[in-house]
């Protein structure tokens, strides 16, 4: 079995000890080379050990996990973020399809994350999700990107290019400005939660739209919207008030 060199960065001693113990017992493909308590010691360990995997706490004194990635510069390792529940952080992580574990760490989720990362690292050209996340955090007012898992791999799409999303059983079909459609291996509810801070609103159990692409609203019990791609979508009566309020902001 290939062993991947790894380091752990977390300011809490108990958290470091627990995760280290879990990795040793349940993740034999991980070779933990260092346990660090700060951004500074984490950067030193990355420089020294050149890890393939970094288990990284997001919130730490004197700098957070994102600061560490920013200071690394060339992120050539995969990252598993470890965090207490934080709404903003989780949304950012989901948009980038980054790996993260919520504290207290669930052993099965840890095993699943390590197995997925191991599979990707064994590929010739692994996708480094943390790099996409870092790019998004640096974008500011520029269009952000979202990493969408497809049956074949991933598509990286600018959020501003999404016209609307359509539920398709346990999948979501993305309709894009360039007229492409992408079938994504996540439910519409997942993307409703992930894109909640973006200009999207759920108007029906089957559709979530980008408000920037609405060109017309037609009245009715719920009414319907016409999108820039000329697609007409029904607004559910229960969603009408929320849609009108969001559209008039």
N, C-alpha and C positions, 0 to 999 in steps of 0.2 A: 504493500500500500504506500502511495506517495504521501509524504508528510509535508505539510505546509508550515513554514516558520511563521510565528504569530507573536504579537505583543498585545498587552492589555493596558488601557489607560483609564483610570478611574480614581478620583480623589478619596473615595471611601474604602477603608481597609476591609471592612466586612464584605463589601461588594466584590472587591478584588479576590478575596479568599474564596467566596462562594463560586464565582464564575470560573476561577482557576481549578477548583475541585471538580466542577461539572465538566469542564473541558477534558480534564485528565481521565475522568471515569467514562464519559459518554461520547467523546469525539476523538478517537485515536488518530485521525488524520491530521490533527492540529498539534504542532510542536510549539508550546508556549515558551518563548525565550526571555521575556521580560514582563514584569508587572510594574507599571508606572503610576505615580500619584498626581501628576500635573501635566500641563501642556509642555512645559520646558523639558521634563524628564522623558515625556513621550517622544518629543522631537529628537532628543539625543538617542533614544532606543531605536527609532526608525532609521536614523543615519548609521547606527552601528550594526544593526541586524538585518536591514533590508527585508522586512517581513512581506509575506504575500497577503496576510490578513491582519487587520488591526481592529480589535474590539475597543470601541471608543465611547466613553461617557460623554453626553452632550453638555450637561451643566457642571462646570467645575469652577472653583475660585481662580481668579487671575487668568481668565480666558476660558472659552468653551471649546467643544470638539470641532466646531466649524473654524474657529481661529487656528487650531492645530493644522487642519487640512490646508487652510489658506497659506500658512507659513511653510508647509512642506513644499509647495510649488508644484512640482511634477508628481501627481498622485498616481503611483504605479502599483498600488496594492488595492485589494478589496477591503471594504470597511463594513463592520457590523456595529451600528450605533446602539448604545445601551442608554435607556432614559426612563425616568419616571414620566408618567403621562403628561404630555404638553401638547396642546391642540395645534399650535403653530408648527412645532417641530415635526409632529407626525404628518401633517398635511404636506410639508415640504419633502419629507422622506418618501411619502407615497407618490408624489408627482414625479420623483426621480427613480421610482421603483427600487429605492435603496433598501438594504436590509436593516432591520432594527428589532430590538428586543425591549419589551417594557419590563420595568422592575415591579415586583419581584420576578425574576427570570423563570419562565416556564421551560422545563427540560426538553419537552418535545419540540417547542418552537426553536430552541437553541440547536437541537440536532438537525431539524429541517433546514435552518438557515445555513449551517455548516455544510450540509450535504449539497445544497444548491450552489453554494460558493465553490465547493470542491469540484463540482461538475464543470462550472464555468472556467475555473482556473486551469482545468485540463484541456480546454479548447485552445486552438492556435491564436485566436484573437479575442480574448475575454473582454466583456463589456464592463467597464469600471463605473458603476452606478454613482459612486461618490463624486466623480468628476462632473457628472451632469448636475448633481445637487449643488456643488460648489459654483458651477456656472450660473445656475438659477439664482443663488443667493447674491451673486455679484451683479446680476442684471439690473437691479433697481427698477426703473420705469420701463426698461426695454422688454420686449416680449419674452415671456418665460417659456420653457420647454417642458414637455411631459414625456416620460418614457413609457410606452405602451407595449405590454407583453402580447405577442401574437403566437400563433401555432408554430411559426417557423423561427421565432427569436424575439426581437424587439424592434419597434419603430420609435424614433425620436421625433416628436412633432411640436411645433410652436403652438402654444395654447390659443393664441390669437387666430390660428388657421382652422380651428374647429368650429363648424357651423352649428351642428347639433349632434347629440348622442341618442341612440335608439336601443331600447332593451331588446334582446334576442335570447330568450330563455336565460341561461346563466352567463351569457356573453353580452357584450355591448358593441354595437356597430357605430363607428365614428364616421361622420360625413364631413369631408374636408373641403376647404375653399378651392383646392386644385382639382375637385371633382372625384377624388379617390374615396373609396370606402375601406375601412379597416375593421376587421372582426377581432375584438380584443377579449382575452381570457379573464374578464372580470365582470361583475354585475354592474348594472346602472347605479345601484345604491352606493357601491364602492366609489364610483366617480362623482356621485352627488356629494359625498362627504369630502373627497379629495379636492374638488374644485369649488368648494363653498366660498372661498374668498375671491374667486374670479367672477367675470360677468356672466355666470350661468345660473339658470333657474329651472327647476323641474316643473313642467306645465301639465304633465300627464304621467300615469304610471309607466308609459312606454317612451316618453321623450323628455330630454333635458336640452335646453337651447342656449346658445350664446346670444345674449341680448343685442350685441353689436351687429348681428346679421338679420335682425327683424326689419322688414320693410313695410309691413302692413299688419294691422290688427282688425279683424272683422267681428262685430258684435254678435252675440248669441247667448244661449244659456251659459255656456262657458266661452264660446267664441272660438276663433282659430287665428293662427298667425301665418303669415306668408314670409318665408325666409328668402334670402338673396339668391338661393339656387332654385327659386320658384316652387319649392316644396311647401304645401299647406299642412299645418299640424294643428290638431285639435287641442284646445285648452280645456282641461277638466273643470267642471263647475266649482269644485272645491279649491282649485288652484287659481281661479280667476283673480281674486282680490290680491293675492300675493304677487301674481304676474303684473297686474296693473300698477301696483305700488312700486315694484322693482323697476318697471319700465319708465315710470314717470320721475325717477330720481334724477 
